[in-house]
Amino acid sequence: PLYNEEESIPSLVKALDAAIANYGQPAEVIIVDDGSRDKSFQLLKEYAAGDARYTVIRFRRNFGQTAAFAAGFAQARGEVVITMDADLQNDPMDIPLLMAKVDEGYDIVSGWRKERQDRWLDRKLPSMLANRMISNVTDVKLHDYGCSLKAYRTEVLRHVRLYGELHRFIPALASQVGATVTEVPVNHRSRQYGRSKYGISRTVRVMLDLINVWFLGTYSTRPIHVFGTLGLSAMGIGMLIGLYLSFVKLFLGESIGNRPLLLLSVLLVVIGVQLVTMGLLGEMITRTYYESQNKPIYVVREIVNDFHDRVDVG
């Protein structure tokens, strides 16, 4: 993905050409111009005209990094897709390190900017906290979810659908369908041209996306479990409070009409009923989603001695 990086493009193309030559395997380069307003597309178009390995996709407006990754994945023809930023902070020469792990059998290899060349307070510290939280919630232990330098087997990407700003969670999303994930330390360089498109303001969006990933990964096929549990808990607490107030009224003869606990009891019971109802509606929507598309709730890695592939020889 690339956005307003006209100064970086000549150095980027030179670095990519050198990395591909160094690796020595057939490769294509897909650059997604995410609605750049400078001369980025004109430069990319000139390079692509002189080198058939380069494909340039131009968005009509700025759709964001997740959309750019999705477009690149859809265009890619290789067995392995490697992603990286266009600002030259990722080093294309690290591609063999990623591919060595892929050759070991891993489905996803994530880069780890161990010696990250960014400001500590507004870049490194929020990233460290976010990485620890994401690892704990998703059970996919990575030091650097935000590093764009990653390698993916194409067969794994077929089962991952990207929306919003979920690109940083691709390892977690793929792990939910059984992908094997690892990481490798990679080189990281300070930005040479332009300025960063990201700031500390994205922390809130990361938190919301993390909740989304956690829910989809854990309860996407059984929403009644989360909403039902919350609903029954709320109703149970509300009924216990109600029983207590009934005891106070009937056996102790005290007035309960002006007690806040009475309102809390009623509120918890009503909220509990609503949550259970939401869970039932979620179950109906889930069944409609899967059954209308004949979408399986599982992912097969391989089948040995598949009966359907056998030929009946009589």
C-alpha positions in Angstrom: 0.0 0.0 0.0 1.2 3.5 -0.9 -0.2 6.9 -0.1 1.6 10.2 -1.1 5.1 8.7 -1.3 6.4 10.3 -4.5 9.8 11.0 -2.8 10.2 7.4 -1.7 9.2 5.7 -4.9 12.6 5.8 -6.8 14.4 4.4 -3.8 11.6 1.9 -3.2 11.7 0.5 -6.7 15.5 0.2 -6.6 15.3 -1.6 -3.2 12.6 -4.0 -4.5 14.6 -4.8 -7.7 17.7 -5.5 -5.6 15.8 -7.7 -3.1 14.1 -9.8 -5.9 17.4 -10.3 -7.7 19.1 -11.3 -4.4 16.4 -13.8 -3.6 16.5 -15.3 -7.0 13.0 -16.6 -7.3 10.1 -15.5 -9.7 8.2 -12.6 -8.1 5.6 -9.9 -8.9 5.3 -6.5 -7.2 1.8 -5.2 -6.6 1.6 -1.6 -5.5 -1.7 -0.2 -4.4 -2.0 3.6 -4.7 -4.4 4.4 -2.0 -5.8 7.6 -3.5 -2.5 9.6 -3.5 -2.8 13.3 -4.2 0.8 13.9 -5.3 2.6 12.5 -8.3 2.9 9.0 -6.9 0.7 7.3 -9.5 2.4 9.0 -12.5 5.8 7.7 -11.2 4.4 4.2 -10.6 2.8 4.1 -14.0 6.1 4.9 -15.6 8.0 2.2 -13.7 5.2 -0.4 -14.5 5.4 0.5 -18.2 9.1 -0.5 -18.2 8.9 -3.6 -16.0 6.2 -6.3 -16.5 6.7 -7.5 -12.9 5.1 -4.4 -11.6 1.3 -4.1 -11.2 -0.2 -0.8 -10.0 -3.7 -0.6 -8.6 -5.1 2.9 -8.2 -8.0 3.6 -5.8 -10.4 6.4 -6.6 -10.0 7.8 -3.1 -8.2 7.0 0.1 -9.8 3.8 1.4 -7.1 2.9 4.0 -4.4 0.3 4.5 -6.8 -2.6 5.1 -8.6 -2.0 1.7 -5.2 -1.7 0.0 -4.1 -5.0 1.4 -7.3 -6.7 0.4 -6.9 -5.4 -3.2 -3.4 -6.6 -3.3 -4.3 -10.1 -2.0 -7.1 -10.4 -4.6 -4.6 -9.5 -7.4 -1.7 -11.6 -6.2 -0.9 -14.8 -8.2 1.9 -16.3 -6.1 1.9 -19.1 -3.6 3.2 -16.7 -0.9 2.3 -13.0 -0.5 4.7 -10.7 1.2 3.4 -7.3 2.4 5.4 -4.3 3.4 5.0 -0.5 3.7 6.2 1.8 0.9 7.9 4.3 3.2 11.3 2.4 3.2 11.2 1.7 6.9 10.8 -2.0 6.1 13.8 -3.6 4.4 13.0 -5.7 1.3 16.3 -7.5 1.9 14.7 -9.3 4.8 12.4 -11.3 2.5 14.7 -14.4 2.6 14.4 -14.4 6.4 10.6 -14.6 6.1 10.7 -17.2 3.3 13.0 -19.4 5.3 10.3 -19.7 8.0 7.7 -20.3 5.3 9.8 -23.1 3.9 9.9 -24.6 7.4 6.1 -25.1 7.2 4.6 -21.9 8.8 1.6 -20.3 7.1 2.3 -16.8 8.4 5.6 -15.2 9.3 5.5 -11.8 10.9 8.3 -9.3 11.1 9.4 -8.1 14.5 11.0 -4.6 14.5 13.2 -5.5 17.5 15.3 -2.3 17.1 12.5 0.0 16.1 13.6 3.4 14.8 10.6 5.5 16.0 9.8 7.9 18.8 9.3 6.2 22.1 6.4 8.1 23.7 3.8 8.3 20.9 4.9 5.3 18.7 6.8 2.6 20.6 5.1 2.7 24.0 1.5 2.5 22.6 2.6 -0.2 20.3 4.2 -2.3 23.1 1.1 -2.0 25.2 -1.2 -2.8 22.2 0.9 -5.8 21.2 0.8 -7.3 24.7 -3.0 -6.8 24.9 -3.6 -8.3 21.5 -1.4 -11.3 22.2 -3.3 -12.0 25.5 -6.7 -11.6 23.9 -6.1 -13.6 20.7 -3.6 -16.2 22.1 -1.4 -15.4 19.1 1.9 -14.3 20.7 3.6 -11.8 18.6 5.9 -8.9 19.7 4.9 -6.6 16.8 1.5 -6.8 15.2 2.0 -3.4 13.6 4.9 -4.5 11.4 3.7 -4.6 7.8 6.5 -6.8 6.7 4.8 -10.2 6.8 4.6 -13.3 4.6 1.4 -15.2 4.0 0.6 -18.4 2.2 -2.1 -17.6 -0.3 -4.2 -20.6 0.6 -4.6 -19.1 4.2 -5.6 -15.7 2.9 -8.6 -17.2 1.1 -10.3 -17.8 4.5 -9.6 -14.2 5.8 -12.1 -11.4 5.1 -10.8 -7.9 5.8 -13.1 -5.0 6.9 -12.5 -1.7 8.6 -8.9 -1.6 9.9 -8.4 -5.3 10.5 -5.1 -5.6 8.5 -3.0 -5.6 11.7 -5.0 -8.6 13.0 -4.5 -10.9 10.0 -2.3 -13.3 11.9 -5.0 -13.6 14.6 -7.8 -13.9 12.1 -5.9 -16.6 10.2 -5.0 -18.4 13.4 -8.8 -18.8 14.0 -8.9 -21.1 10.9 -5.9 -23.1 11.9 -3.0 -21.2 10.4 0.4 -21.6 12.0 2.1 -18.3 12.9 5.6 -17.3 13.9 7.8 -14.2 13.8 11.4 -13.3 12.9 13.4 -10.2 13.8 13.7 -7.8 10.9 15.5 -4.6 10.1 13.8 -1.3 10.7 14.9 2.1 9.5 13.9 5.6 10.3 11.6 7.4 7.8 13.6 9.1 5.1 10.9 11.0 3.3 7.6 12.6 4.1 5.8 12.0 7.4 3.9 9.2 9.1 0.2 8.7 8.3 -0.4 7.3 11.8 -0.5 8.7 15.3 -1.5 7.9 18.8 -5.2 8.6 17.9 -5.5 5.2 16.3 -5.3 3.5 19.7 -9.1 3.7 20.2 -9.7 2.1 16.8 -7.2 -0.7 17.7 -9.2 -1.3 20.9 -12.5 -1.5 19.0 -11.1 -3.8 16.3 -9.6 -6.0 19.0 -13.1 -6.5 20.6 -14.4 -7.3 17.1 -11.7 -9.9 16.4 -12.2 -11.5 19.9 -15.9 -11.8 19.4 -15.8 -13.1 15.8 -13.1 -15.6 16.7 -14.8 -16.9 19.8 -18.5 -16.5 19.4 -19.2 -15.8 15.7 -21.0 -19.2 15.4 -22.6 -19.2 18.8 -23.6 -15.6 19.8 -26.2 -17.0 22.3 -23.3 -18.1 24.5 -22.0 -14.6 25.1 -25.3 -12.7 25.1 -27.1 -15.5 26.9 -24.4 -15.7 29.7 -24.5 -11.9 30.2 -28.3 -11.9 30.1 -28.7 -14.8 32.6 -26.2 -13.3 34.9 -28.0 -10.0 34.9 -31.4 -11.6 35.4 -29.9 -13.8 38.2 -28.5 -10.8 40.1 -31.8 -8.9 39.6 -33.8 -11.8 40.9 -31.6 -12.2 43.9 -32.0 -8.5 44.8 -35.7 -8.9 44.3 -35.9 -11.8 46.6 -33.9 -9.9 49.2 -36.3 -6.9 48.9 -39.3 -9.3 49.1 -37.9 -10.7 52.4 -37.4 -7.2 53.8 -41.0 -6.3 52.8 -42.8 -9.4 53.9 -40.9 -10.5 57.0 -39.4 -7.3 58.3 -42.3 -5.0 57.4 -40.0 -2.4 55.9 -40.9 -0.1 53.0 -39.0 -0.8 49.7 -40.8 1.5 47.4 -38.2 4.3 47.7 -35.1 2.1 47.6 -32.7 2.3 44.6 -32.2 -1.4 44.9 -35.8 -2.0 43.7 -35.1 0.0 40.5 -31.8 -1.8 40.1 -33.5 -5.2 40.4 -36.1 -4.3 37.7 -33.4 -2.8 35.4 -31.2 -5.9 35.7 -34.1 -8.3 34.9 -35.1 -6.2 31.9 -31.6 -5.9 30.6 -31.1 -9.7 31.1 -34.2 -10.4 29.0 -33.0 -8.1 26.3 -29.5 -9.7 26.2 -31.0 -13.2 25.9 -33.2 -12.0 23.1 -30.2 -10.4 21.3 -28.5 -13.8 21.6 -31.4 -15.6 20.0 -31.6 -13.0 17.2 -27.8 -13.4 16.7 -28.3 -17.2 16.4 -30.9 -16.7 13.7 -28.6 -14.2 11.8 -25.7 -16.6 12.1 -27.7 -19.5 10.6 -29.0 -17.3 7.8 -25.4 -16.1 7.0 -23.9 -19.6 6.9 -26.8 -21.4 5.3 -27.6 -18.8 2.6 -24.0 -19.0 1.3 -23.4 -22.7 2.0 -20.5 -21.4 4.1 -18.9 -24.2 6.2 -18.1 -23.6 9.9 -14.8 -25.4 9.5 -11.6 -25.2 7.3 -10.0 -28.4 5.9 -6.2 -28.5 5.6 -6.0 -31.7 3.6 -7.8 -35.0 3.1 -5.9 -38.4 2.8 -7.7 -41.0 0.7 -10.6 -38.8 -0.2 -13.5 -41.1 -1.2 -14.9 -38.6 -3.7 -11.6 -38.6 -5.7 -11.6 -42.4 -6.1 -12.5 -43.9 -9.5 -14.9 -46.8 -9.5 -13.3 -49.5 -11.6 -16.1 -51.9 -11.1 
